[in-house]
Each structure stands twice: as C-alpha cells, then as structure tokens.
Amino acid sequence: MPADIQQMQFIILSIIVGTLMAIVYSLRVLVMMDRKIARMELNLLKIAQVVAEEEVRVEKEQEHIEQEIRKGGRAAKGRGKK
C-alpha cells in the first residue's frame, strides 16, 4: 500500500510540475509576441510619420504651383519641360 501512495503522489506531483512548466512556456511565448507587436507598432508609426511629412510637402508644392498659375502661368509653362 505505501508504494501505491508514493506512486500516486509522484504522478500528481509530475502533473503539477508539467502544468507549471506549460504555463511558464506560454508566458514566455506571450512576452515574445508582445515585443514583436510593439516593434510592429513602432514601425507603423514611423511609416505614418513619413507619409504625413510627404503629404505636407506635396500640399505645399501644390499650393505653390496654384499660386504661380494664378499669377500668370509662368510656373505652369516651365514645369512640363525637362
């Protein structure tokens, strides 16, 4: 009988340790995924910043071209030739 109890205790302890190891591994994977997502978010923010800067530059250039056209078309005539 005592051998059966010890075997049962060993099996229960093994199950508990295995479960804890699975939890630790899952947390490790979760942390790795969180870091990867954070890097992706930073990259997206950088891309959005570049796009916003380019949009501002294009709008300023468009405004400049429209002003030149209103003045008499000097910029419009010269822009097409390169």
C-alpha positions in Angstrom: 0.0 0.0 0.0 2.6 2.6 0.8 4.3 2.1 -2.6 0.9 2.8 -4.3 0.6 6.0 -2.3 4.1 7.1 -3.2 3.5 6.3 -6.9 0.2 8.3 -6.8 2.0 11.2 -5.1 4.7 11.1 -7.8 2.2 11.1 -10.6 0.3 14.0 -9.1 3.5 16.0 -8.5 4.6 15.3 -12.1 1.3 16.6 -13.4 1.6 19.7 -11.3 5.1 20.4 -12.4 4.2 19.7 -16.0 1.3 22.1 -15.8 3.5 24.8 -14.3 6.2 24.3 -17.0 3.4 24.7 -19.6 2.3 27.9 -18.0 5.8 29.3 -17.9 6.4 28.4 -21.6 3.1 30.0 -22.5 4.0 33.2 -20.7 7.4 33.2 -22.5 5.7 33.0 -25.9 3.2 35.7 -24.9 6.0 38.1 -23.9 7.8 37.4 -27.2 4.7 38.1 -29.2 4.1 41.3 -27.2 7.6 42.5 -28.0 7.1 41.7 -31.7 3.8 43.5 -31.8 5.4 46.5 -30.1 8.1 46.6 -32.7 5.5 46.4 -35.5 3.6 49.3 -33.9 6.8 51.4 -33.9 7.4 50.6 -37.5 3.9 51.6 -38.4 4.2 54.9 -36.6 7.4 55.6 -38.4 5.8 54.8 -41.8 2.8 57.0 -40.9 5.2 59.9 -40.0 7.0 59.6 -43.3 3.7 59.6 -45.2 2.4 62.6 -43.3 5.6 64.5 -44.0 5.4 63.6 -47.7 1.8 64.7 -47.8 2.6 68.1 -46.3 5.4 68.5 -48.8 3.1 67.7 -51.7 0.4 70.0 -50.4 3.0 72.9 -50.2 4.2 72.2 -53.7 0.6 72.1 -55.0 -0.1 75.4 -53.3 3.0 76.9 -54.8 2.0 75.7 -58.3 -1.5 77.0 -57.9 -0.2 80.4 -56.8 2.1 80.5 -59.9 -0.8 79.6 -62.2 -2.9 82.4 -60.7 0.0 84.9 -61.2 0.0 84.2 -64.9 1.0 80.7 -65.6 4.8 81.2 -65.5 5.4 78.1 -63.5 2.9 76.0 -65.4 4.6 76.7 -68.7 8.1 75.9 -67.5 7.2 72.8 -65.4 6.5 70.4 -68.2 9.9 70.8 -69.9 12.9 68.9 -68.7 
